[in-house]
Amino acid sequence: MSSTTKAFLPYTNPSRIQKIDSLKVFKASHGCFLKDNLSESYLDLNAKNCGNVLLGYSDHDLINALTQQASILPYHSIHQWSLSEPLIDFMNFFNLANNQPNNGFFFANSGSEANESAIFLANSFWKIKGHKNKKICLSLQNGFSGSTIFLKEQLVQIHRKNDKLFGQELINELKSTISRIGADKISCLIIEPIQHHGAGATGDIEFFDRLKEILNENQILLILDEVVTGFGRCGSISYSQSLNFKYDIITFGKSSTSGYFPFSFAWIKDSIYLELLNFNSVFEFGYTNSGHPIGCALARIVAEKVSQPSFKVSTNEKGEILSKILTHGIPEVKSVKFYNLYGYLFFEDTVIAAEVKRRLFKRNILVTHYKNYITVSPPAIIDQNEFNYLMDNLR
Ligand SMILES: Cc1ncc(COP(=O)(O)O)c(C=O)c1O
């Protein structure tokens, strides 16, 4: 039995892991590279799981903020009728940067928890309004990435004929799902503005406006899951807000602290937040580490960096260069889709995509594969050095 088998690894097959003699063990990192315990370096084109490490592995501002915050106030619980300075700073900065000064926050530690919190808030909203039966959450097929059992039990997925499109067909499928279940039982719809496990499907402002209109007619709240697309991955602090998509709650996670600390939150539109303040009993919900001061201090720095206009320009340029290098260097690529530094490479089928992923791994390049595509989401500090490395290693 290999020594690594004592830990269950998320989204892996335990019996297959048992058969592997030794898994790769990483011990160090620098910039865009990870180093294993045999001192071999890998270019992390996936920023270790859907682009978490947005600012790279050696961002001095983040390292300094982390150590400084740990030396001043390493822990604080917001359960006990009090706040911390980093928490207030972060909320003020985030609301101002998004031009939404009166939005509310519900803090958590992971994307799944942020989504669960958002659904809890949506259900609480309807309870206040006297609709106690509105508890079901709608999502798209392959359009929800959360891990909690509670959530999985409450979800109803919209059956889709074509999971590549956000258009009229999806609107029709939404309408028929609502009439099948009954609007009086549905609390919210959760949707990713770019569907991570849906081949990067997305919609334009007309689609999202129409979606919101139908949800409003049926008294259903709209939760946008920006756990992947938020905090810079697509060039702005919030992808949906850079395009003016309407929403009731937005969830953020992954790159909010560039992966340096577990941190996530649900961001609540002011009108919904104000209504929720009428909830006149204890919120039986939340997390011991909600609004952790280290997470808040780091998220404040990431938010500041990604809301600079130059960040959008540079991630757009780098995405274009990366897309060209990968298309040129991997002959099996059929087509590509890039949203700044959130990219999809499409292949003929799943087998080819898996083969390419293995080949890249052998050439010390890390990417993620799902179905017939590979996603790339490198640290935003990727630059000429890494582009040269890629061109050399893809040859
Ligand atoms: C779009 C999206 N939302 C939520 C999550 C869940 O985040 P976490 O793994 O931090 O719980 C994921 C995870 O990959 C995701 O891709």
PDBQT file of the ligand as one rigid body, heavy atoms in Angstrom, charges set to zero:
ROOT
HETATM    1  C1  LIG A 401     -17.934  27.003 -10.415  1.00  0.00    +0.000 C 
HETATM    2  C2  LIG A 401     -17.602  26.330  -9.110  1.00  0.00    +0.000 A 
HETATM    3  N1  LIG A 401     -18.333  26.619  -8.031  1.00  0.00    +0.000 NA
HETATM    4  C3  LIG A 401     -18.075  26.053  -6.815  1.00  0.00    +0.000 A 
HETATM    5  C4  LIG A 401     -17.060  25.145  -6.662  1.00  0.00    +0.000 A 
HETATM    6  C5  LIG A 401     -16.808  24.519  -5.330  1.00  0.00    +0.000 C 
HETATM    7  O1  LIG A 401     -15.690  25.098  -4.740  1.00  0.00    +0.000 OA
HETATM    8  P1  LIG A 401     -14.899  24.346  -3.573  1.00  0.00    +0.000 P 
HETATM    9  O2  LIG A 401     -14.204  23.179  -4.176  1.00  0.00    +0.000 OA
HETATM   10  O3  LIG A 401     -13.956  25.417  -3.062  1.00  0.00    +0.000 OA
HETATM   11  O4  LIG A 401     -15.887  23.940  -2.548  1.00  0.00    +0.000 OA
HETATM   12  C6  LIG A 401     -16.273  24.797  -7.771  1.00  0.00    +0.000 A 
HETATM   13  C7  LIG A 401     -15.179  23.818  -7.643  1.00  0.00    +0.000 C 
HETATM   14  O5  LIG A 401     -14.479  23.468  -8.583  1.00  0.00    +0.000 OA
HETATM   15  C8  LIG A 401     -16.553  25.399  -9.037  1.00  0.00    +0.000 A 
HETATM   16  O6  LIG A 401     -15.834  25.093 -10.140  1.00  0.00    +0.000 OA
ENDROOT
TORSDOF 0
